[in-house]
Amino acid sequence: MLIDPKQPQRVYAAGDGGVYRSDDAGENWHAAQQGLPDGGVAALALDPGQPQRLYAATLAGTIYASEDGAASWRAVAGLSDGAEG
């Protein structure tokens, strides 16, 4: 789980089901995985200087980036092990 340092009510969680986001400190969650492949996410990281920028590592070994608070994702070229997209 990650907490946005600039908006503490915004929380992200990742796991076998993908990435989820809450804008109310975890009371309600919604899927935030447009652009991510099916399968789980092994790790999630947030840029503390620009918390809208997140990185997700899939269980398949591909790194994805989001520039919009997990609304959409794209594979990061050159940082993937067997790129999926």
C-alpha positions in Angstrom: 0.0 0.0 0.0 1.0 3.6 -0.7 -0.2 6.9 0.7 0.0 10.0 -1.5 2.2 12.4 0.6 0.4 15.5 -0.8 -3.1 14.1 -0.5 -3.1 11.7 2.5 -6.7 10.6 1.7 -5.5 9.0 -1.5 -4.3 5.5 -1.0 -3.1 2.9 -3.5 -3.0 -0.9 -3.1 -1.6 -3.6 -5.3 -1.7 -7.4 -5.4 -2.9 -10.4 -7.3 -5.9 -8.5 -8.5 -4.0 -5.5 -9.9 -3.9 -1.9 -8.6 -6.7 -0.2 -6.7 -7.1 3.4 -5.6 -9.0 5.0 -2.8 -9.6 8.8 -2.5 -11.2 8.6 0.9 -8.5 7.0 3.1 -9.6 3.4 2.2 -13.3 3.5 2.8 -14.1 3.0 -0.9 -11.8 1.4 -3.6 -11.9 1.3 -7.4 -9.8 -0.6 -9.9 -7.0 1.5 -11.3 -5.5 -0.8 -13.9 -6.3 0.5 -17.4 -3.4 -0.5 -19.5 -2.0 -3.1 -17.1 -2.1 -6.7 -18.3 -4.2 -9.4 -16.5 -2.3 -10.8 -13.6 -1.0 -9.4 -10.4 1.3 -6.6 -9.4 4.3 -7.5 -7.3 5.4 -4.0 -6.4 4.1 -0.5 -6.5 6.1 2.8 -6.1 5.2 6.4 -6.0 7.4 9.5 -6.9 7.1 11.6 -3.7 7.9 14.8 -5.6 5.2 14.1 -8.2 2.8 11.6 -6.5 0.6 11.4 -9.7 3.6 9.4 -11.1 3.5 5.7 -10.1 5.3 2.6 -11.1 4.0 -1.0 -11.0 6.0 -4.2 -11.5 3.9 -7.0 -12.7 4.3 -10.6 -11.6 5.6 -11.3 -15.2 8.5 -8.8 -14.6 7.3 -5.8 -16.7 7.5 -2.3 -15.3 4.6 0.0 -16.0 4.3 3.8 -15.3 1.3 6.0 -14.7 1.5 9.8 -15.0 -2.1 10.4 -13.9 -2.6 8.8 -10.5 -3.1 5.3 -11.7 -5.9 6.2 -14.1 -3.9 4.7 -17.0 -0.7 2.7 -17.3 2.0 2.1 -20.0 4.9 -0.3 -20.2 8.3 1.4 -19.6 10.7 0.6 -22.4 14.1 -0.8 -21.4 13.0 -1.7 -17.9 11.1 -4.9 -18.6 12.0 -8.5 -18.5 10.1 -10.0 -21.4 8.0 -6.9 -22.2 4.3 -7.5 -22.4 3.3 -4.3 -24.2 
